[in-house]
Amino acid sequence: MKKLKAYCHSMESISSGDGPIKCCEVSIQASADTLRDIAGFLLRCADKFDAEHADKYEHFHLRDEWKDWDEQSADIIVFMSSVDEV
């Protein structure tokens, strides 16, 4: 069975330095083009994690790879884990 965990930061928790909280649901409000950009980012992350040297990758930030990202946009951080860790 494939598993997924989601963690969230509120704008307030980022400024206060609090860590992420575990979330049971993630809502994304975006245009169709932005959703396609996010889907492409997630696919590239999966490809990098599947690559021969995947052990050198710990995580990826959307903000580092998406040319349209700005401070008003939420960041998406993707972590690699085995099914046993999820």
C-alpha positions in Angstrom: 0.0 0.0 0.0 1.3 3.4 -0.9 1.4 5.9 2.0 1.7 9.7 2.3 2.3 12.0 5.3 1.8 15.7 5.1 3.2 18.4 7.4 2.2 22.1 7.5 3.5 25.4 8.6 1.2 28.4 9.0 2.5 31.8 8.1 2.5 32.6 11.9 4.5 29.5 12.8 7.2 30.3 10.2 7.7 33.8 11.7 7.7 32.4 15.3 10.1 29.6 14.5 7.7 26.8 15.4 8.1 23.5 13.7 5.7 21.8 11.3 2.5 20.1 12.4 1.2 16.8 11.0 -1.8 17.5 8.7 -4.5 15.1 7.6 -5.5 17.2 4.5 -3.8 19.6 2.1 -5.7 22.2 0.1 -4.1 23.9 -2.9 -5.7 27.0 -4.4 -4.1 27.6 -7.8 -4.7 28.1 -11.5 -4.6 25.1 -13.9 -1.2 26.3 -15.2 0.2 26.5 -11.6 -1.1 23.0 -10.9 0.7 21.7 -14.0 3.9 23.3 -12.8 3.5 21.7 -9.4 2.8 18.3 -11.0 5.9 18.7 -13.1 7.9 19.5 -10.0 6.6 16.4 -8.2 7.4 14.2 -11.2 11.0 15.6 -11.4 11.4 15.0 -7.6 10.3 11.3 -8.1 12.7 10.9 -11.0 15.6 12.3 -9.0 14.7 10.0 -6.0 14.6 7.0 -8.4 18.0 8.0 -10.0 21.2 6.0 -9.5 22.6 8.5 -6.9 19.3 9.1 -5.1 21.1 8.9 -1.7 22.6 12.3 -2.2 19.1 13.9 -2.4 17.3 14.6 0.9 14.6 17.0 -0.1 13.6 19.5 -2.8 11.9 22.9 -2.5 9.4 24.2 -5.1 10.7 27.7 -4.5 14.2 26.6 -5.7 12.9 25.2 -9.0 9.9 27.2 -10.0 10.7 30.5 -11.8 7.3 32.0 -10.9 7.7 31.4 -7.1 7.6 34.5 -4.9 7.3 35.3 -1.2 3.5 35.4 -1.4 3.4 31.8 -2.6 3.5 28.7 -0.4 6.5 26.5 -0.8 6.2 22.7 -1.3 9.0 20.6 0.2 9.3 17.0 -0.9 11.2 14.5 1.2 12.1 11.0 0.2 11.3 8.1 2.5 10.8 4.4 2.3 7.4 3.0 2.9 8.5 1.7 6.3 9.2 5.3 7.4 5.8 6.6 6.4 
